[in-house]
């Protein structure tokens, strides 16, 4: 199936121009309004010399201009570069050097860093400033975004497009430097944003989704500057739905409940316990003061959603469908949960026909073998990483039959019925006395401890066992945290002894903007604390 994302959006827009497509804050935008504003931006970028294959950075919180930038770049064959708004200057410099941007759209609040870095990047010649409520210093380099667009045409008159046009998403960088993942438009649509009711054969058939047949009004809590925010946006838009985003700079459960009530949200997209627990607690605290009866489903991806938090969400929102999926910047979407859920091992996942668990020889592990391997996908996968042939070769290998796979590093066990249990990232796997220990498995058990709010597990160096397991624990009551003996006794009821934490650090967990634990910080903290052995 050969599709280009701008073509698909325009077909959907023309089928029902007035249908709502986006709600950001108190502002609602129809498909046609988004399309016309994106056309203006696309024309402005073309006049500045931005064309097919060029990279346009977006350095902003959630706002409508983020989506306009995506659409505008698709229209001219350029690609957006997602910039983490929490990066410090040294991290920004790395990303700018790696991404080779020729244009940047940024909020005025970030003008200090932009102004300081601009002289180092002469090839980045076009800047557009998004006004915000910031009073921090003068505007940085570039033209005012709204003024620039006001002078441009809103008519579609653009160069030819191709399904080979590139979409780029930089990884979160939680375990190392972020990498730019290169997707063809056709592969991204087929993998991530395809019609949920079945594939289409021609771009024009996307008009079948124009009436929002699934009734999607999806609120996504992961920010747009991350793949975890963009994936749900694409699923929602290309299935005719209405996409909603919070606009606060910080995670605000109260704002989320207000959006659900005011906009009759049907689906909430979250990232694991870090988002699920505070939203559930806020809903329980609000009681009858908030009406969230429109909410029918909560979908989680990108981080562990444990059994206790699932139960808490159902207590908070009533009879509601709670599910999770496996995905990443590299693999796209890989699997959805089945109805089976083991408190000790977590949910089971059903694989689609292009996904497998591979052994060390890149051969699929068969059901009934009890084998453990790495999750992989073939077919509609990325081309690789931008400017990184070595990591591309490692992550996108070909099997002995010449079939190309993406193998991001997630380990999984194949169960007897053909479903899989996800074990965690290989980069976070702990080697203790020759045993492979997956932190996700221990974290799921720790989450069931009545005194634990959140937990992360890492391996620290050990002179005898190579590594030992250390738990970083955020207690429900800081004044009464669990002891190491408490959590060890709890874990031994559900885990083998060698998986039991040998040390513990009490305190708040540091997280990325998407709610994931920063595992570089976690390991450094555990090592520095010199967690005691039992």
HUFEN-V665948 format. One record per residue. N is the residue number from 1. PSI is psi in degrees with one decimal (NA if undefined). Layout:
n/psi
N/PSI
N/PSI
//
This chain:
n/psi
1/118.3
2/103.8
3/149.1
4/135.7
5/-38.2
6/-40.1
7/-44.5
8/-45.2
9/-41.6
10/-37.9
11/-42.1
12/-42.4
13/-46.1
14/-26.7
15/-29.8
16/78.7
17/-34.8
18/-4.5
19/139.2
20/139.5
21/-29.8
22/137.1
23/118.7
24/115.1
25/-127.5
26/9.6
27/131.8
28/135.9
29/130.7
30/167.8
31/-41.7
32/-40.5
33/-45.4
34/-42.6
35/-46.0
36/-41.0
37/-38.4
38/-36.1
39/-43.7
40/-45.7
41/-41.1
42/-43.5
43/-40.4
44/-43.6
45/-41.3
46/-41.9
47/-26.3
48/4.7
49/8.3
50/128.5
51/-163.1
52/131.4
53/-8.4
54/161.3
55/130.3
56/114.4
57/146.3
58/116.8
59/86.0
60/155.0
61/179.1
62/128.9
63/164.9
64/-31.3
65/-23.4
66/-46.0
67/-36.7
68/-39.9
69/-42.3
70/-51.9
71/-43.7
72/-43.2
73/-39.6
74/-39.2
75/-29.8
76/8.6
77/12.5
78/177.5
79/138.4
80/152.6
81/117.5
82/120.6
83/125.4
84/119.3
85/-2.0
86/1.8
87/143.4
88/173.9
89/-39.1
90/-36.2
91/-38.7
92/-42.8
93/-43.8
94/-48.4
95/-44.3
96/-41.4
97/-37.0
98/-34.9
99/-18.0
100/51.2
101/145.2
102/-10.2
103/152.3
104/129.2
105/121.0
106/155.2
107/146.6
108/-31.6
109/-22.1
110/14.0
111/-29.5
112/-50.4
113/-40.5
114/-46.3
115/-35.9
116/-35.9
117/-26.3
118/-44.9
119/-22.6
120/-10.7
121/74.8
122/-25.4
123/-18.8
124/91.5
125/-12.0
126/125.2
127/137.5
128/127.2
129/126.1
130/121.1
131/143.2
132/-165.0
133/10.8
134/140.1
135/17.6
136/99.1
137/178.7
138/162.4
139/148.2
140/-163.6
141/150.5
142/177.9
143/154.9
144/128.2
145/-52.7
146/-39.4
147/-40.3
148/-43.6
149/-31.9
150/-22.4
151/0.8
152/160.5
153/146.2
154/14.1
155/146.4
156/103.2
157/89.6
158/159.8
159/164.2
160/148.8
161/171.1
162/146.8
163/-13.5
164/-3.2
165/147.9
166/141.4
167/136.1
168/134.1
169/127.1
170/137.5
171/164.7
172/-22.6
173/29.4
174/-22.0
175/12.7
176/-169.2
177/141.2
178/148.4
179/140.8
180/112.9
181/126.8
182/116.3
183/136.4
184/145.7
185/-43.9
186/-40.7
187/-39.3
188/-42.9
189/-47.5
190/-37.5
191/-48.8
192/-50.7
193/10.3
194/165.2
195/123.7
196/-23.8
197/7.9
198/152.7
199/155.9
200/159.2
201/-26.0
202/149.6
203/-36.6
204/-23.8
205/-11.8
206/-16.4
207/-21.2
208/-21.5
209/-0.8
210/-27.6
211/12.3
212/60.7
213/-23.6
214/-5.0
215/32.1
216/123.5
217/90.0
218/122.2
219/119.3
220/125.7
221/-22.0
222/136.8
223/154.2
224/-20.1
225/9.2
226/148.9
227/-31.5
228/-18.5
229/-33.2
230/-35.4
231/-53.4
232/-34.3
233/-47.7
234/-43.6
235/-44.6
236/-52.1
237/-47.3
238/-2.3
239/18.7
240/11.2
241/-176.6
242/121.8
243/135.9
244/145.5
245/141.8
246/155.5
247/-3.1
248/148.0
249/-23.1
250/155.1
251/121.4
252/96.9
253/-33.9
254/-42.5
255/-38.0
256/-44.5
257/-39.5
258/-42.7
259/-43.2
260/-46.3
261/-49.8
262/-28.7
263/10.1
264/50.2
265/135.5
266/-29.5
267/133.9
268/126.1
269/121.2
270/172.9
271/93.9
272/-163.4
273/-34.8
274/-29.4
275/-37.8
276/-44.0
277/-51.7
278/-31.9
279/-43.9
280/-44.5
281/-39.1
282/-38.8
283/-42.3
284/-41.5
285/-35.3
286/-30.1
287/-135.0
288/-2.5
289/-15.6
290/137.3
291/109.2
292/26.5
293/-18.1
294/-23.1
295/121.7
296/-24.6
297/146.1
298/125.4
299/132.1
300/144.5
301/160.9
302/-15.8
303/164.9
304/130.9
305/103.2
306/166.6
307/-44.7
308/-37.2
309/-34.7
310/-45.7
311/-39.6
312/-39.6
313/-40.1
314/-35.7
315/-38.2
316/-41.8
317/2.8
318/-149.8
319/102.9
320/147.6
321/119.8
322/124.7
323/168.4
324/168.3
325/167.8
326/129.9
327/168.4
328/172.9
329/-29.9
330/-41.7
331/-14.2
332/-124.2
333/136.8
334/-38.8
335/153.5
336/154.7
337/149.9
338/-175.5
339/-13.4
340/136.1
341/118.7
342/120.7
343/-29.5
344/-35.6
345/-9.0
346/-162.7
347/159.5
348/148.8
349/141.5
350/130.7
351/146.9
352/176.0
353/-16.5
354/6.4
355/142.0
356/167.7
357/121.5
358/145.3
359/-171.8
360/-19.7
361/12.0
362/34.0
363/140.3
364/136.2
365/129.6
366/150.8
367/145.3
368/-13.7
369/-20.0
370/16.9
371/152.2
372/134.6
373/-163.7
374/134.9
375/137.6
376/156.8
377/147.0
378/172.5
379/-111.5
380/75.1
381/167.2
382/164.4
383/-25.8
384/-158.7
385/142.7
386/124.8
387/32.9
388/74.5
389/-31.5
390/-48.6
391/-31.2
392/-44.9
393/-37.0
394/-37.9
395/-22.1
396/65.5
397/164.8
398/138.6
399/176.9
400/-20.2
401/2.9
402/6.8
403/129.4
404/132.1
405/157.7
406/127.7
407/84.6
408/-20.7
409/7.1
410/126.8
411/144.8
412/155.8
413/132.9
414/121.4
415/170.4
416/-31.0
417/6.5
418/-10.4
419/172.3
420/155.3
421/126.6
422/132.2
423/-26.9
424/176.2
425/136.9
426/-30.8
427/-18.6
428/1.6
429/138.2
430/131.0
431/105.3
432/109.4
433/29.4
434/-6.6
435/136.3
436/125.2
437/126.4
438/119.1
439/-36.8
440/-39.4
441/-41.7
442/-38.7
443/-37.3
444/-35.7
445/-43.1
446/-33.5
447/-19.7
448/-5.3
449/132.0
450/-15.3
451/2.5
452/128.0
453/-53.4
454/155.0
455/148.2
456/148.5
457/133.2
458/167.4
459/137.8
460/154.5
461/141.0
462/130.5
463/-22.4
464/-49.3
465/3.6
466/-56.1
467/153.1
468/156.1
469/129.2
470/135.0
471/131.3
472/119.3
473/128.6
474/106.0
475/155.4
476/-39.4
477/104.6
478/-25.3
479/-14.3
480/68.8
481/158.8
482/157.3
483/166.4
484/-40.8
485/-36.4
486/-49.6
487/-29.7
488/-43.6
489/-39.3
490/-46.1
491/-34.6
492/-14.2
493/-18.3
494/-10.1
495/155.5
496/151.8
497/-35.9
498/-14.0
499/-8.1
500/133.8
501/136.4
502/-6.5
503/163.9
504/143.0
505/128.5
506/134.8
507/174.6
508/142.7
509/135.0
510/132.9
511/159.6
512/170.7
513/-18.5
514/0.0
515/-4.6
516/148.2
517/137.1
518/100.8
519/-22.7
520/-47.4
521/-43.4
522/-44.3
523/-42.7
524/-40.0
525/-42.8
526/-40.1
527/-45.3
528/-38.7
529/-15.8
530/57.4
531/133.2
532/148.9
533/153.9
534/NA
//
